[in-house]
């Protein structure tokens, strides 16, 4: 009498799907950051400047500080866009490592059944 042969466990493709979803999310984040950097770089800021009374600017003291913060934000968003887009592309075009298949050996002896191996 022979013992039944154990069936091979089915492997899911969920890790590959998660990998693709993460890559797409990184691309989306990169495009949003790039759009923000582009808007900051091309907007001259005239609409935000204070009005004038008798030809004098109402916010002339804070203009230098605001330009420095604006430049830092533009550089930060541009850098985030490049890094996120590159990471997303790498994730989309690379293949995740396949998990090691379980290696299980089954043996039958007059005394009983012997099962050995890697049960991952």
Secondary structure, DSSP 4 states (H G I P E B T S, - for coil): -PPPPPPPPPPP-HHHHHHHHHHHHHHHHHHHHHHHHHHHHH---GGGS--EETTEETT-TTHHHHHHHHHHHHHHHHHHHHHHHHHHHHHHHS-PPPPPPPEEEEEE-SS-EEEEEE--
